[in-house]
Amino acid sequence: MKRILDSEQHNIIGAQIKEARIKTGLSQKELSDKMELLAVYTCRGSISRIENGRRAVTDIEIDAISKVLGVSLDFLFGRE
């Protein structure tokens, strides 16, 4: 089935991920490595595309990112 998107943005949390990652002092590679410790395999390039809104994020990735960065899901979704 072909995916239908209304815009170029593939996610709504990329900017918040980038903000939290920078605040914690992690590089994209370090974030990727720490997610791998939680058995969530997302390469550095995918992290970059997620942050720029050019890649969708799975619920498993969102959960791992939240844990690694120490932020709530509400923060990631801009509800805080």
N, C-alpha and C positions, 0 to 999 in steps of 0.2 A: 504494500500500500504506500503510495506516495504521501509524504508529509506536506501539509499545507501550512504555511506561515504567513502571518499578516505583515511582518516586518523583517528587517535584517537581524533583529535581536532574537537569539535562541534561548535566552534565560533572563531572569530579572534579578539575579543575585550576584552577578559577576563583579560589579563595582564594590559591593560590600565585602566580598571575599578578598579582593585586592586590598581594600582598606585594612581589614583585620590582619591579613598576612603581613603587610608592611608594618603595622603597629607591633606585631609580635617579633619583628626582625627576621622573618624567614624569607629565604629566596623561594622561587617557584619550585626549584629542584628539591629543596629541603622539605617543602610542603608535600611534594610528591613522595619523597622517601618516608616521611612520617605516616602518610596515608597507607603506604605499603605495609608498614608494621601492623596496621589494622586489617590487613588482607584486602585492601582496596587499591587496585593497580591503575593509576592514572598518571601518565607520563607528564614531564614538565611542559611539553608542547601543548598538551590538552589543558593543563592548568592555565596557560597563557590564553588559549582560545576561550575557555570558560570566563576568565576575567574580562575579556574583551567582548563577551556576549555572542561570540561566533560559534559556540558549541553548547548543546543542551547538557544539563547536569542530571544524573540519576539520583534517586532518593538515597541510595547507598553512599554515593559520593558526597551528597549534602550532609549526611549524618557524620561521615568521617571528617569532612572539612570542619564542621562545627566542633567536633571533639578535639581535633588537632589544634585549632586556633583558639579554643576556649571561649567560643561565643555561642550565644543561643540561636536557635532557629529563627526566633522572632527578629533578632538583629540581622541575620542574613536576608530575611524577607522584608526588611525595612519597616518593621512594626514596632521598633523601640524608639 
